[in-house]
Amino acid sequence: MAAGKEIRGKIKSVENTKKITKAMEMVAASKMRKAQERMRAARPYSEKIRNIAAHLGQANPEYVHPFMQVNESKVAGVIVVTTDKGLCGGMNTNVLRVVTTKLRELQSAGVSTEAVAIGNKGLGFLNRVGARVVAHATGLGDTPHLDKLVGPVKVLLDAYAEGKINAVYLSYTKFINTMRQESVVEQLLPLSSEHMQAGKTAHGWDYIYEPDAQSVIDELLVRYVESLIYQAVAENMASEQSARMVAMKAATDNAGSVIGELKLIYNKTRQAAITKELSEIVSGAAAV
């Protein structure tokens, strides 16, 4: 029964794994609800500031913010938002595949890249492919904090304002629903009417600025870009917990299937051993 003992050990091992994956599924489900609430709470602010930025861009065309100017540099910036931990299915793989495609497009156009990594998985990937990482933010935990994101992102924003890079792209996983997340790459800079078309209207806008138009628009567009970054991280965290819950549920179900198959094999092996022993006893009795 050495084989039977080995199978019993495998069954015990898979049962322990099933307990772990079930616990991780329940933890992810709890965190998922909080992450989704945080993401949905941030959406109205992001949409409102997008509308205001669009209105201001139409209302004061005589002042052009540096974020709305097109630079002639041959360098582009890429912000890659991923998770700090794994065990969330193919979520990170999908977003990094999209980033790889974008990097190849820029390289084929003769444009070099500078990257900002938000999350350990993205940082490790960028280092492996040899990308130039100018800043990174890791260990964000379960709650995104804007003060941790502003520093790394400001490196690319300042470089664009100085004309050192010609575009900034933002890559993250957009939350659709619990079962579906979408990897996207959006152009963050330069801002254009396409980026702000959510607030585009047929009529014009007129504002009274205090203290002056430049100060107001400068501050607003910086907050506008920061809100997009925060929203992207919030969406990514909600997607992470949803993907982890689904992945752990699938792992738990698979463990249950493996346990059932192992028990069936164990019972067949045990029955074969009993039958063999009975056959030997009967054969011995007949010989006597």
SULURHU-V517891 format. One record per helix or strand. SS is the DSSP state (alpha for helix, beta for strand). FROM is the first residue (numbers start at 1). LEN is the number of residues. Records with the same first field share a line. If there is no record, write none. Layout:
SS: FROM-LEN ; FROM-LEN
This chain:
alpha: 2-58 ; 66-3 ; 91-18 ; 120-9 ; 146-16 ; 197-3 ; 213-75
beta: 75-7 ; 112-7 ; 132-6 ; 167-11 ; 180-10
